[in-house]
Amino acid sequence: QAALTTARLVGPVTSGATGCDSGTGVSKWGSPTLLFTKGKLQHVKITSTSVATPAGIKVGSSEASVKDAYPKGSVAAGRAWYAPTGDFALLFRLAGGKVTAVEAGPVSIMETGAEGC
């Protein structure tokens, strides 16, 4: 958190009652929601259509394209596609057959579909 703040990649961070602090990343990256625990970035949530994963998936992409791009994924948290890669994972929130948010964080947080706090 300190390094992101020093580099001016995150705006003001609000302390949460549960030890989970939140902030917003810079607009260059679609102003993602950032969640920190004990000063460490734990969860990123993107709702902007201007940011894509390396496989080209972004908010507005079809559910079919997500499953094609991340075929080893699985359904999580009701209507989401969970795609782990090593210790980290992507979670694609889905509604109406389209991606509504792209989230990233440690597997231990993302596999539950929770935001990590």
C-alpha positions as CSV (number, residue, x, y, z in Angstrom):
1,Q,0.0,0.0,0.0
2,A,2.8,2.4,0.9
3,A,4.6,1.8,-2.4
4,L,1.4,2.3,-4.4
5,T,0.7,5.5,-2.6
6,T,4.3,6.8,-3.0
7,A,4.1,6.0,-6.8
8,R,0.7,7.8,-6.9
9,L,-1.0,4.7,-8.2
10,V,-3.7,4.8,-5.6
11,G,-5.8,7.6,-4.2
12,P,-6.7,8.1,-0.6
13,V,-7.2,4.9,1.3
14,T,-10.1,4.5,3.7
15,S,-9.7,2.3,6.8
16,G,-12.4,-0.3,7.2
17,A,-13.8,-1.5,10.5
18,T,-12.9,-5.1,9.7
19,G,-9.2,-4.4,9.1
20,C,-9.8,-4.2,5.4
21,D,-8.8,-0.8,3.9
22,S,-10.0,0.4,0.5
23,G,-8.9,2.8,-2.2
24,T,-9.2,3.5,-5.9
25,G,-6.4,3.0,-8.4
26,V,-5.5,5.6,-11.0
27,S,-7.7,6.2,-14.0
28,K,-5.0,4.9,-16.4
29,W,-6.0,1.4,-15.3
30,G,-9.7,2.0,-15.2
31,S,-9.9,3.3,-11.6
32,P,-10.0,-0.2,-10.0
33,T,-11.2,-0.8,-6.5
34,L,-8.3,-1.8,-4.3
35,L,-8.6,-3.7,-1.0
36,F,-5.7,-3.9,1.4
37,T,-5.2,-6.0,4.5
38,K,-2.4,-5.0,6.9
39,G,-1.0,-2.7,4.2
40,K,-0.8,-5.4,1.5
41,L,-2.9,-5.4,-1.7
42,Q,-5.2,-8.3,-1.5
43,H,-7.9,-7.7,-4.1
44,V,-8.4,-5.7,-7.3
45,K,-11.8,-5.2,-8.9
46,I,-12.2,-3.6,-12.4
47,T,-15.5,-2.5,-13.8
48,S,-14.1,-0.4,-16.6
49,T,-14.4,-1.6,-20.2
50,S,-10.9,-0.1,-20.9
51,V,-8.8,-2.8,-19.2
52,A,-8.4,-6.3,-20.5
53,T,-6.7,-9.4,-19.2
54,P,-3.7,-10.8,-21.2
55,A,-6.3,-13.1,-22.9
56,G,-8.3,-10.1,-24.0
57,I,-11.2,-10.5,-21.6
58,K,-12.8,-7.3,-20.2
59,V,-16.1,-6.0,-18.8
60,G,-18.6,-6.6,-21.6
61,S,-17.0,-9.7,-23.0
62,S,-19.3,-12.7,-23.4
63,E,-19.5,-15.5,-21.0
64,A,-18.5,-17.9,-23.8
65,S,-15.4,-15.9,-24.6
66,V,-14.3,-16.1,-20.9
67,K,-14.8,-19.8,-20.9
68,D,-12.8,-20.2,-24.2
69,A,-10.0,-18.0,-22.9
70,Y,-9.9,-19.7,-19.5
71,P,-11.0,-23.3,-20.1
72,K,-9.6,-24.7,-16.9
73,G,-11.8,-22.3,-14.9
74,S,-15.0,-23.3,-13.0
75,V,-18.2,-21.8,-11.8
76,A,-17.9,-19.9,-8.5
77,A,-20.1,-17.8,-6.3
78,G,-23.2,-18.5,-8.2
79,R,-22.7,-16.5,-11.4
80,A,-18.9,-16.1,-11.8
81,W,-16.1,-17.8,-13.6
82,Y,-13.1,-18.6,-11.4
83,A,-9.7,-19.0,-13.2
84,P,-6.8,-19.8,-10.9
85,T,-3.2,-19.5,-12.1
86,G,-0.7,-20.6,-9.4
87,D,-1.1,-18.7,-6.2
88,F,-3.4,-16.1,-7.8
89,A,-6.7,-16.1,-9.6
90,L,-9.1,-14.1,-11.7
91,L,-12.8,-14.0,-11.0
92,F,-15.1,-12.9,-13.8
93,R,-18.5,-11.7,-12.5
94,L,-21.2,-12.5,-15.0
95,A,-24.8,-11.3,-15.6
96,G,-26.9,-11.7,-18.7
97,G,-24.2,-13.7,-20.4
98,K,-21.6,-10.8,-20.1
99,V,-18.7,-9.9,-17.8
100,T,-19.7,-7.2,-15.3
101,A,-16.5,-7.1,-13.4
102,V,-13.0,-8.6,-13.4
103,E,-11.4,-9.3,-10.1
104,A,-8.0,-10.6,-9.1
105,G,-6.3,-11.7,-5.9
106,P,-4.8,-14.6,-4.1
107,V,-6.4,-18.0,-4.7
108,S,-7.4,-18.3,-1.0
109,I,-9.6,-15.2,-1.4
110,M,-10.9,-15.5,-4.9
111,E,-12.0,-19.2,-4.8
112,T,-14.8,-18.2,-2.4
113,G,-16.0,-15.3,-4.6
114,A,-15.6,-13.0,-1.6
115,E,-13.8,-9.7,-1.7
116,G,-11.2,-10.8,0.8
117,C,-12.4,-9.1,3.9
